[in-house]
Amino acid sequence: MFERVQGDIVLQAGAEGASLVLGSARLHPHELHLGNYSVLTSETALALGEAKIRELRKKLVAEGRFAQTGTVPVLR
Protein backbone atom coordinates (compact mmCIF):
# COMPACT_ATOMS: atom_id res chain seq x y z
CA MET A 1 0.00 0.00 0.00
CA PHE A 2 1.07 3.52 -0.66
CA GLU A 3 0.89 6.34 1.78
CA ARG A 4 -1.20 9.32 0.75
CA VAL A 5 1.69 11.69 -0.05
CA GLN A 6 3.00 13.61 -3.03
CA GLY A 7 6.50 12.97 -4.33
CA ASP A 8 8.73 10.75 -6.38
CA ILE A 9 9.18 7.01 -6.10
CA VAL A 10 12.85 6.16 -6.49
CA LEU A 11 13.75 2.66 -7.67
CA GLN A 12 17.17 1.06 -7.98
CA ALA A 13 17.79 -2.31 -9.64
CA GLY A 14 20.46 -4.73 -8.48
CA ALA A 15 23.13 -6.29 -10.70
CA GLU A 16 20.64 -8.87 -11.99
CA GLY A 17 18.11 -6.21 -12.95
CA ALA A 18 14.54 -6.12 -11.73
CA SER A 19 10.94 -6.53 -12.78
CA LEU A 20 8.32 -4.28 -11.31
CA VAL A 21 4.57 -4.09 -11.69
CA LEU A 22 3.08 -0.99 -10.13
CA GLY A 23 -0.61 -0.23 -9.94
CA SER A 24 -2.50 2.58 -8.33
CA ALA A 25 -5.94 4.13 -8.28
CA ARG A 26 -7.93 6.83 -6.59
CA LEU A 27 -8.95 6.14 -3.02
CA HIS A 28 -12.21 4.19 -2.99
CA PRO A 29 -15.04 5.95 -1.12
CA HIS A 30 -16.10 2.74 0.70
CA GLU A 31 -14.32 0.30 2.96
CA LEU A 32 -13.10 -2.63 0.85
CA HIS A 33 -13.23 -6.30 1.86
CA LEU A 34 -10.50 -8.40 0.26
CA GLY A 35 -11.00 -12.07 -0.59
CA ASN A 36 -8.92 -14.65 -2.43
CA TYR A 37 -10.27 -13.60 -5.82
CA SER A 38 -12.57 -10.69 -5.06
CA VAL A 39 -12.67 -7.17 -3.70
CA LEU A 40 -16.11 -6.06 -2.62
CA THR A 41 -17.69 -3.35 -0.48
CA SER A 42 -19.30 -5.55 2.20
CA GLU A 43 -18.46 -8.71 4.09
CA THR A 44 -21.76 -10.24 2.93
CA ALA A 45 -21.12 -9.50 -0.75
CA LEU A 46 -17.61 -10.92 -0.41
CA ALA A 47 -18.89 -14.15 1.17
CA LEU A 48 -21.51 -14.57 -1.58
CA GLY A 49 -18.99 -13.85 -4.34
CA GLU A 50 -16.40 -16.26 -2.99
CA ALA A 51 -19.09 -18.96 -2.56
CA LYS A 52 -20.13 -18.49 -6.20
CA ILE A 53 -16.51 -18.90 -7.32
CA ARG A 54 -16.22 -22.16 -5.34
CA GLU A 55 -19.51 -23.37 -6.87
CA LEU A 56 -18.32 -22.62 -10.41
CA ARG A 57 -15.00 -24.36 -9.76
CA LYS A 58 -16.81 -27.51 -8.58
CA LYS A 59 -18.92 -27.52 -11.77
CA LEU A 60 -15.85 -27.10 -13.99
CA VAL A 61 -14.04 -29.93 -12.16
CA ALA A 62 -17.09 -32.21 -12.48
CA GLU A 63 -17.27 -31.49 -16.22
CA GLY A 64 -13.53 -32.16 -16.66
CA ARG A 65 -12.96 -28.58 -17.75
CA PHE A 66 -10.68 -27.51 -14.89
CA ALA A 67 -7.05 -28.54 -14.49
CA GLN A 68 -4.76 -27.16 -11.80
CA THR A 69 -1.30 -26.70 -13.28
CA GLY A 70 1.00 -25.31 -10.62
CA THR A 71 -0.59 -22.14 -9.32
CA VAL A 72 -2.49 -21.36 -12.53
CA PRO A 73 -5.85 -23.02 -13.20
CA VAL A 74 -6.55 -23.90 -16.82
CA LEU A 75 -10.10 -23.95 -18.15
CA ARG A 76 -10.90 -26.07 -21.19
N, C-alpha and C positions, 0 to 999 in steps of 0.2 A: 504494500500500500504506500501511496505517496502522502506526504504531508501537504497541507493546503498552504503552499508558499509560492512565491515568484522566484525565478532564478534559473540558472543553468544546471544541467545535469552533466557532470564530467565523467567520462568513461575512459579506462585505460586497459588495453588488451595485454595479455602476457605474451611470452615468446611464441607460444603455440597459436596465437590468435584467439578470437572469441566469436561466439554467436550470441546475438541478443534479440529478443522479441519484446517489444515495449508497447503496451496498450494503455490508453487512458480515455476518460470520458468525463463529462460534467457530473457533478455530484447529484445523485438520485434524490428526489424529494421525499422518498419513503425509506423506512428501514428495510434492508434486504435480508432475506433468509437464504443461505447457501446450502445446496445439497450436493450430491455426487455429480449430477448431470444438469442441475437446474438452479436458477436464481429467481426467486419469486418474492412477492411483497407481503406474504403472510405465512405463518407456520402451517396453517391448514392447507393453503394452496400448494405449498411445497410437499407436504405429505401426500396429497392427492396426485400431484405430478409424478413424484417418485414411484408411487404405487402403479401408476399407468405405465411407466417405463418398465417396471418389473413384469407386469402383465404382458406387455408386447414382446419382451425378451422370451418369456415362457412360450408364447405362441410361435415365435420364430424358431426356437429350439425344437419344439414338437413337430414343426413342418420341415425340419432339416435345413432351414435357411440361415442358421446362425452358427458360425464357427469362431471360437476364441483362438486367435493366433497371437501369442505373446500378450501384450497389453491392448491390442487393437482388435475389436470384433469385426468380423467380415460378414456382411449380409449377402445372400445369394438370391 
